Amino acid sequence: MTDRSLVVLVTGGSSGLGLVIAKTFLDAGFRVVIAGRDSSRLDAAKASLAHDSYVATACCDVTEKQGADKAIQTAISHFSRLDVLVNCVGTSDRGLVENLTLERLDELIRQNVHTALLCSVAAIPFLEIEGGAIVNIGSLASKVGARYLGGYVAAKHALAGLTQQMRLELKPRGIHVGLVNPGPIRRDDAGSRYQSHVQHDPNVPAAAAKPGGGTTIKGLPPETVAAAVLRCARDRRPDMVLPRYLRLLIAVGHISPRLGDWLLLKFTSSKG
């Protein structure tokens, strides 16, 4: 019989990767709280998980402090503890840096960084009690500055820096903070989600609308990424890159930026 003593909160858990992460933790014996902004999608997500007594929902906007506080308090009010926080809210982008507006960059940082900061700060007192973990969902864009990703690279690099800083500051308090950096994730709407971002700019190839901005790296099943998130929390892994072989290429690029640039040009297409 599964001992469901542990509790995880997954922000952005009503659909996509967040919902897969919620299911992965549920299958691993956790009680789960999923947070999102749309109550109908939350209800549908909860029904799909099919374990009503072990799943709670928090309808809130975690880009605001009030919403982040509500998400954490939902976990405490329903299950009286919090062991793992997964910050899965995020937004990608497409386009050239020269066309990036400050308003769009602010929006991307609000979605990818502010959400993680606000939820983490609200969760710290409860995670400290349990010796828990925070897992932030980064990206290969947290590690390299690939082309055609608009302000996404800046936002995910900021999240990577925030994650390491939190890990160093919170380790003495018994809280682990990790970053999972997946490559392109397989989606049903692959190739169409960002079509509007690129179709009006002749300098951005049509391939940039695809997952990863047109990278030649094969898309990851969301279940693979979710399993890595679970390992990051359980094994207290500081930083994970998927697929794993790219960690070596990233390291090479940091040692030799010229070679790193060549590798990025090789793995991303400039043709439509």
C-alpha positions as CSV (number, residue, x, y, z in Angstrom):
1,M,0.0,0.0,0.0
2,T,1.4,3.4,-1.0
3,D,2.2,5.8,1.9
4,R,1.0,9.1,0.6
5,S,2.7,11.2,3.3
6,L,4.5,13.5,0.9
7,V,3.0,16.5,-0.9
8,V,4.0,18.3,-4.1
9,L,2.7,21.5,-5.5
10,V,3.0,21.9,-9.3
11,T,2.4,25.4,-10.7
12,G,1.1,25.4,-14.3
13,G,-0.2,21.9,-13.5
14,S,-3.5,22.1,-15.3
15,S,-2.2,21.1,-18.8
16,G,0.9,20.2,-20.8
17,L,4.2,19.3,-19.1
18,G,2.8,20.5,-15.7
19,L,0.0,18.0,-15.8
20,V,2.4,15.2,-16.8
21,I,4.6,16.1,-13.8
22,A,1.6,16.1,-11.5
23,K,0.7,12.6,-12.7
24,T,4.2,11.4,-12.3
25,F,4.4,12.5,-8.7
26,L,0.9,11.1,-8.0
27,D,2.0,7.7,-9.4
28,A,5.1,7.9,-7.2
29,G,2.9,8.1,-4.1
30,F,2.7,11.9,-3.6
31,R,-0.4,13.9,-2.8
32,V,-0.7,16.6,-5.4
33,V,-1.7,20.2,-5.6
34,I,-2.0,21.7,-9.1
35,A,-2.1,25.5,-9.6
36,G,-3.4,27.3,-12.6
37,R,-5.5,30.3,-13.7
38,D,-8.4,28.6,-15.4
39,S,-10.8,26.8,-13.0
40,S,-12.4,24.7,-15.8
41,R,-9.0,23.4,-16.9
42,L,-8.1,22.7,-13.3
43,D,-11.3,20.7,-12.8
44,A,-10.6,18.7,-16.0
45,A,-7.0,18.1,-15.0
46,K,-8.1,16.9,-11.6
47,A,-10.6,14.5,-13.1
48,S,-8.0,13.1,-15.5
49,L,-5.7,12.3,-12.5
50,A,-8.6,10.1,-11.1
51,H,-7.5,10.2,-7.5
52,D,-9.9,12.8,-6.1
53,S,-8.9,12.5,-2.4
54,Y,-5.2,12.9,-3.2
55,V,-5.4,15.9,-5.6
56,A,-6.3,19.5,-4.8
57,T,-6.5,22.5,-7.1
58,A,-5.6,26.2,-6.6
59,C,-7.1,28.7,-9.0
60,C,-4.7,31.6,-8.9
61,D,-2.3,33.8,-10.9
62,V,1.2,33.1,-9.5
63,T,2.7,36.1,-11.3
64,E,1.3,38.0,-8.4
65,K,2.2,37.6,-4.7
66,Q,-1.4,37.1,-3.7
67,G,-1.7,34.2,-6.1
68,A,1.6,32.6,-5.1
69,D,0.6,32.8,-1.5
70,K,-2.8,31.2,-2.3
71,A,-1.1,28.3,-4.1
72,I,1.1,27.5,-1.1
73,Q,-1.7,27.9,1.4
74,T,-3.9,25.6,-0.6
75,A,-1.3,22.8,-0.1
76,I,-1.2,23.5,3.6
77,S,-4.9,23.8,4.1
78,H,-5.6,20.6,2.2
79,F,-2.7,18.4,3.2
80,S,-1.0,20.2,6.2
81,R,2.5,20.1,4.7
82,L,4.6,20.8,1.6
83,D,7.6,18.6,0.6
84,V,8.2,19.6,-3.0
85,L,7.5,22.7,-5.1
86,V,7.7,22.4,-8.9
87,N,7.8,25.8,-10.6
88,C,6.5,24.9,-14.1
89,V,4.9,28.1,-15.2
90,G,6.7,29.6,-18.2
91,T,6.3,31.1,-21.6
92,S,8.5,30.7,-24.6
93,D,9.1,33.2,-27.4
94,R,10.3,33.6,-31.0
95,G,11.9,36.4,-32.9
96,L,15.1,38.5,-33.3
97,V,16.6,40.4,-30.4
98,E,16.5,43.6,-32.5
99,N,12.7,43.4,-32.5
100,L,12.4,42.5,-28.8
101,T,10.5,45.1,-26.8
102,L,10.9,45.9,-23.2
103,E,7.3,45.1,-22.7
104,R,7.6,41.6,-24.1
105,L,10.8,41.0,-22.1
106,D,9.1,42.1,-18.9
107,E,6.2,39.7,-19.7
108,L,8.6,36.7,-20.2
109,I,10.5,37.5,-17.1
110,R,7.3,37.8,-15.1
111,Q,6.1,34.4,-16.4
112,N,9.4,32.5,-16.1
113,V,11.2,34.2,-13.2
114,H,8.7,36.1,-11.0
115,T,6.5,33.1,-10.7
116,A,9.4,30.9,-9.4
117,L,10.6,33.6,-7.0
118,L,7.2,34.4,-5.5
119,C,6.1,30.7,-5.1
120,S,9.5,29.7,-3.7
121,V,9.5,32.6,-1.1
122,A,6.0,31.7,0.0
123,A,7.0,28.0,0.3
124,I,10.3,28.3,2.2
125,P,8.8,28.2,5.7
126,F,6.9,25.0,5.0
127,L,9.7,23.3,3.0
128,E,12.2,24.0,5.8
129,I,10.0,22.0,8.2
130,E,10.1,19.0,6.0
131,G,13.6,19.4,4.5
132,G,11.9,19.7,1.1
133,A,12.9,20.6,-2.4
134,I,12.2,23.2,-5.1
135,V,12.5,22.2,-8.7
136,N,12.5,24.9,-11.3
137,I,11.9,24.1,-15.0
138,G,14.6,25.6,-17.1
139,S,15.5,24.9,-20.7
140,L,18.5,24.5,-22.9
141,A,18.0,28.2,-23.3
142,S,19.0,28.5,-19.6
143,K,22.5,27.3,-20.8
144,V,23.0,28.7,-24.3
145,G,21.9,31.7,-26.3
146,A,20.4,30.1,-29.3
147,R,18.9,32.1,-32.2
148,Y,15.4,33.1,-32.9
149,L,14.1,32.7,-29.3
150,G,13.3,36.3,-28.7
151,G,13.4,37.2,-24.9
152,Y,13.1,33.5,-23.8
153,V,16.9,33.1,-23.5
154,A,17.3,36.1,-21.2
155,A,14.4,35.0,-19.0
156,K,15.6,31.4,-18.7
157,H,19.2,32.5,-18.0
158,A,17.8,34.7,-15.2
159,L,15.9,31.6,-13.8
160,A,19.2,29.6,-13.9
161,G,21.0,32.3,-11.9
162,L,18.1,32.6,-9.4
163,T,18.1,28.8,-9.0
164,Q,21.7,28.5,-8.1
165,Q,21.6,31.5,-5.7
166,M,18.6,30.0,-3.9
167,R,20.3,26.6,-3.7
168,L,23.4,28.1,-2.0
169,E,21.3,30.2,0.3
170,L,18.8,27.6,1.3
171,K,21.0,24.5,1.6
172,P,22.0,25.4,5.3
173,R,18.2,25.4,6.0
174,G,17.8,21.9,4.6
175,I,16.0,22.9,1.4
176,H,17.3,21.6,-2.0
177,V,16.8,23.7,-5.1
178,G,17.3,22.2,-8.5
179,L,17.0,23.1,-12.1
180,V,15.8,20.7,-14.9
181,N,16.8,21.9,-18.4
182,P,15.0,20.0,-21.1
183,G,15.5,20.3,-24.8
184,P,12.5,20.6,-27.1
185,I,9.4,18.8,-25.7
186,R,7.0,17.0,-28.0
187,R,3.7,18.8,-28.3
188,D,0.5,18.2,-30.3
189,D,0.7,21.8,-31.6
190,A,4.4,21.5,-32.6
191,G,5.2,23.8,-35.5
192,S,2.0,25.9,-35.2
193,R,2.1,27.4,-31.7
194,Y,4.6,30.2,-32.6
195,Q,3.7,30.5,-36.3
196,S,2.4,34.1,-35.8
197,H,5.7,35.1,-34.2
198,V,7.7,34.4,-37.3
199,Q,5.4,34.6,-40.3
200,H,5.7,38.4,-40.6
201,D,9.5,38.6,-40.3
202,P,11.4,37.5,-43.4
203,N,14.6,37.4,-41.4
204,V,13.3,34.6,-39.1
205,P,13.1,31.2,-40.8
206,A,9.8,29.3,-40.7
207,A,11.6,26.5,-38.9
208,A,12.0,28.8,-35.9
209,A,8.3,28.2,-35.0
210,K,9.0,24.6,-34.2
211,P,10.0,23.3,-30.7
212,G,13.4,24.6,-29.7
213,G,13.4,27.3,-32.3
214,G,14.1,24.9,-35.1
215,T,16.8,22.9,-33.5
216,T,17.7,19.5,-35.0
217,I,17.6,17.9,-31.5
218,K,14.9,15.3,-31.3
219,G,11.9,16.2,-29.2
220,L,11.6,14.7,-25.7
221,P,8.5,12.9,-24.5
222,P,7.0,15.0,-21.6
223,E,7.0,11.8,-19.5
224,T,10.8,11.7,-19.7
225,V,11.1,15.3,-18.5
226,A,8.6,14.6,-15.7
227,A,10.6,11.6,-14.5
228,A,13.7,13.8,-14.4
229,V,11.8,16.3,-12.3
230,L,10.9,13.6,-9.8
231,R,14.6,12.4,-9.7
232,C,15.8,16.0,-9.2
233,A,13.5,16.3,-6.1
234,R,14.2,12.8,-4.7
235,D,17.9,12.6,-5.3
236,R,18.5,16.3,-4.7
237,R,20.1,16.8,-8.1
238,P,21.4,20.4,-8.5
239,D,21.2,20.7,-12.3
240,M,19.9,18.3,-15.0
241,V,20.2,18.6,-18.8
242,L,18.1,16.6,-21.2
243,P,19.1,14.9,-23.3
244,R,22.1,14.2,-21.1
245,Y,24.7,14.2,-23.9
246,L,24.2,17.9,-24.4
247,R,25.8,18.7,-21.1
248,L,29.2,17.9,-22.6
249,L,28.5,20.1,-25.6
250,I,27.4,22.9,-23.3
251,A,30.6,22.5,-21.3
252,V,32.7,22.6,-24.4
253,G,30.9,25.8,-25.5
254,H,31.6,27.5,-22.1
255,I,35.3,26.5,-22.4
256,S,35.6,27.6,-26.0
257,P,32.9,30.2,-27.0
258,R,34.0,30.1,-30.6
259,L,33.4,26.3,-30.7
260,G,30.2,26.8,-28.8
261,D,28.9,29.3,-31.3
262,W,29.8,26.8,-34.2
263,L,27.9,24.0,-32.4
264,L,24.8,26.2,-31.9
265,L,24.8,27.2,-35.6
266,K,25.1,23.5,-36.5
267,F,22.2,22.4,-34.3
268,T,19.8,25.2,-35.3
269,S,18.5,25.7,-38.7
270,S,18.6,29.0,-40.5
271,K,16.4,27.7,-43.4
272,G,12.7,27.9,-43.6
